[in-house]
């Protein structure tokens, strides 16, 4: 084991922090208020080499898997909503990469990001009302008619929902088989029957588009079935005969690999709150004693730092396992996301208590970080 970051990783970390500080933070409050799509930040990320296919290839070439964690944490240190807007297409790309044929991956992954100066978006549509990551309960259906598939259902709380150029939809082909009777489909923007439902106004991550995706007799050609028809038929036949596939659904397998990055994203918020609180308390005193010299304050800050470090190690381990093909049969990816989300919510709450009444005002950055933190205990 070697826990040291190499020179390339350290330089990448500095670049991500600089981008978050110089590009994201100056516009974070405006987009949090307006709930608009921060196209300027996405375009700037492309210009900085932090968005698009070249960036994706760099992340994929990192044998440790830690570059993606650094990227997620540092951008979320800037603003969780804007960071999600920049990163949101990656989940759709991961879904295509995990289920698609080489030809489908080559065709559709670039469509999740765009090439050159063109910016495109991807969406991964799994969640339904009453069925979050419990993929066994999904009610969206896919019915074959000749050389086409007809999709019907409503997805909720979808990042980039309704504005994505590529939407990956997880649907049930055979309801009797539970998650083993499901498949993933690529639905291009403008496909008849695909529409945006309600756009959510959220407590936090307000710069990231979240909306319903409605599928009404939405027809896609056979080549939009990820993995191909023959592979699906073999999977269904094994399930019907009672044979174990030895693996979870494609959706859950995708989540297990991406959850460490969600954990890293949460820790960006926690780290931002911790650093700001240290700076805020510097030079302040109570009863004539500097706050940072009081044992009570020191103990709280020490606990916060310890929890962040512990969660970060879980995240990095899980990311390393995923990158190196180690099966996360113990749910290590989910563990890391769970721990990081809980830590981040606890950190923001604890630091607000430490700072006092000022922390509940909208002038205090902790108020926004507190709002942003909650979703990391809920989504994915």
N, C-alpha and C positions, 0 to 999 in steps of 0.2 A: 504494500500500500504506500502511496505517496500522496499526501494531502496538499502538497504545494501546488499553487497555480503556476504554470509555465509562463514564459515571457509573452507568448501570443495571447494567452488567456488574460493576463494582466492588462495588456494593451487594449484588448477588446472590452474589458471591464471599464477602463478609463474612457473609452470612446462612448460606450452606452451611457455612462454617468454624465458625460459632457452633453450628449444629445438630450438627455432627460432634463438637465439643468438649463440649457440654452434654448431649446426648442419647445419642450413640453410644458415645463412649469410656467413660463410667461403667459400661456394661453389657457391653462388648465381651468382657472376660475370662470372664464367666459363660457367655455364649452360645458362646464358643469351647470351653469345657469341656463344656457340656451338649449341644451340637450341636442345640439346639432352634430353632424358628422364632421370630424376634424380632418377634412381632406388635405389641408395645408400641412398637417403633421404627418400624414401618410406619405405625401409627396416628398416631404423633407427626409423622412426615414429612407425612402428609396435613394435620394441623393446622397445620403450618408452611408449607403451600403447596408442598411438595417431593415430592408424590406425587399421582397421579390425573390426570383429564382436563384440568383447568385448567393444571396444571403441564406436561402434555404439549403443550398448545396454545401455551403460552409458549415452550417449547423449539422448537416448529415455526415460530414466528413470528420467530425470531432469524436474520436474514439472514446473519450471519457464521458460524453454527454453533458458536460458541465457548461459548455458555452451557451446552450439553450437556457439553462437555469440562470446564468449571469444575465443574459439578455432579458428574460422575463422579469427578474427582480429589479434590475436597474431601471427599465422603462416604467415599471409600476411605482418605483420610487418617485418618478416624475408625476404621474397621474394614472390611476388605474383605468379610468374610462378611456382616455386617449390611447393608453398602451393596448387595451383590448381592441380598440378600433384598428390599430396597426397590426396586431397579432391575430385578429379574429379569423382570418382565412386559413390559418394553419391547421385548425381542427378539421375543416373540410378536406384539406390536402392530406392529412393523416388518415382520414377515413377512406379516401381514394387509394392511397398507398397501401393500406392494410388489406383491402378487399379486391382491388382492381387487377386486371391483367397488365403486363408491361405496356401494351399498346394503349390501354385506357389511362394508365398513369402518365404516359408521355403526352397524351392529348389533353387531359383534363386538369392535371395539377397546374400547368402554366396558366390555365384559364381562371384559377383561383387568385392569381396575383397580377396578371398582366405582364407584358414585356416592354422593354424600352422605357419610355416615359408614360406609357399607358398604365393606369391603375385599375385593377379589377378586384372583385371581392368573392369570397366563398362563404358558404353557410353549411352547417352540419345539423340537419333537422331530425332529432330523435325525440325530444321531450314532448309529451302530450299532457293535457289536463288530467290529473290523477295518476299519471304515469311518468315519473321523472326518469331516473336511471334504472327503474324497474322495467327493463325492456320486455319482460314477459307479458306486461299489461298493455302493450301498444295496440291501438285499434286501427291505425292507418293501414289500409289494405292495398295490395297490388294484384291485379287480375290480368292474366294473359289473354289477349285477343289477337290471334294470328301472329304477326311479327311485331306486335306492340304490347306494351304493358299499360294498364289503366290504373292510375293511383287516385285514391280517395281518402280524405282525412284532414285533420287540422293539427298542426304542430304549434307549440306555444313556447315563449321565452327563447326564441332562436336568435342568436347573435348574427347580425347582418341579414336577418330575415326580411324578405321582401325587396332588398336592394342588391342582393348577391347576383353575380353573373353566373355562378354555379351553385346549385343547392343539392347537397347529398341527402337523400331521404331514406330513412330506414322504415320499411313497411313489411307487413305480414303477408306472406304468400299462402301459408297453410296454418290457420288459427289453431288447429288441433295439436300442433307441434310446439307451441310456445315460442321461445326465442330461437329454437332450432328450425322453425318454419318461417324465418324472416330473411330478407335480402335488402341490399342497398342499391339505390338507383341514383344516377346523375340526372338532374333536371335543369337544363339550361334556362337562362333568363329569357322571358318572352314566350315560353311554352304555353300554349292555350290550356286553361284550367289551373294554372299556377298564379296565385295572387297573394298580396300582403293583407293580413287582417289587422287587428288592433296593434298599434305601436305603443309599447309600454312606457309610461313615465315612472322612473324608478327612484328609489331612495338614494342609491349610489351608482357608481360607474355610468354616469348619465351621458357621457360623450360617446358611449357605445350603443349602436342601434340594436334594440331588442324588440321583436314583434312576433305576431302569429304568422305562420305560413299555411295558407289554405290550398288544398288540392281537391278540385272538383272535376271528376272525369278527365284528369290530366294524363294525356297520352305521351309516352316516350317510346322510341324505337328499341328493339331488342338489344342493340349495342350499348344502351345506357344502363343495362343490368351489370353491376360491377362483379367481375369474376367470370361472367358469361353463363349461358343457359346450361351447358353440360355440367359445369361445376355445381350449379344450384341443384340440378336433378340428382347428382350423386349424393349431395348433402341431405336432400329430402328423403331419398331412399334409405340412407343409413339411419336417419331419425325414425322413419316409419317401421323399420325392422328392429328397432330397439338397440342398434349399435351405438356405442358411445363414441363421440367424436374426440373426446379427451381435451376439449377446449370450450371456452365460453363463447358467447355470441360475438360477431365481428364488432358490434357496437361497444360491448363491454371490454373487449380486447383493446380497442382503440382508446377507450377511456383510461384503461390501466396504464397505457404508455404515456398519455398526455396529462394525467393527474399530477405527476411530479412538477410539471411546468406550471400548473395552476397553483400548487403549493409555493413554488418559487415566486409567483406573481403576488400572492398574499404577503409573503415575507418582505417584498419591496415596500408595501404599505407600512408594515411593522417597523422596518428599518428607518423609513422616513420619519415616522412618529417619534422613534427613539432619538434620532439625531436632532430633530427639531427641539425636543424637550430638553436635551442636554444644553443646547444653545440658549434656549429661553431661560433656563434656571441659572445660567452663568451670571454672576453679579447680583442676583437677588438674594435677599436675606429675610429671616423671621426672628424676631426677638434679638436682633443684633448679631445673629449667627448666620453666615452664608448658607443657603439651602443645600448646596452641593457638599457642604462639610457636615451636614446633619446625618446621623446614622440612619434615621428613619428613611430619609430620601435616598441615601446611598443603597440601602437594602432593596428598596423598590426597583431602582435602576439596575442593580445587580441581577435581580430576579428576571427583569425584562430581557437583559442582555443574554442571560443563560438560556431562556426559553427560545429566543430567536436562533441562537447558535445550535441548540439541540434539534429544532425543527429543520434548520438548513441542512444538517448532516443527514437526516432522514430523506430529505428531498434529493440531495446529491447522490446518495446511495441508490435510490430507486431509479433515478435518471441513468446512472451508470449501468444498472442491471438491464434496463430496457434497451440501451444502446448496444450492449454486448450480448443480447439474446438470451439472458438468463430468465427463465420462467418465473414470474412473480406469483407463484402459487399460494403464497401467504398473503397476497394482497398488499405487497409493499408499496406499490404505486398509490393505492387508495389510502394506505396508512399515512404516507407522507403528506398527501393533500389534506386529509382529516386533521392531522396534527398542526400543520401550518395554518390552516383556516382558523382553528380554535385558538392558537397562539396569537394570531393577528387580532382577532376580536378581543381577546383578553388584554393584549398589549395596549390597544387604543383606549379601551375602557379604563385600564389601570393608570395610564398616563394622564387621561382627562381628570381622574380623581386627584392625581398628584398636583396638576396645574391649578385646579380649582375652578371657580365660576367663569373665568375667562374662556375656559375650554368649551363652554356651551354656546358661545357666540359665533356667528358666521365669520367674524374677523380672524378667529383662531383656526389654523390649519388642521388641528386635531379634530375639529367638527366634521370636516370633509373626509378625513381618513377613517373616522369612526363610521360614517355612512358607507363609505366604499368597502370597509372590511366585512360587513355582515354577509354579503353575497358569497363570500368564500367558505362560509359554513353551509351554504345551500346548494349552489349549482355544481355541475359535473358530479 
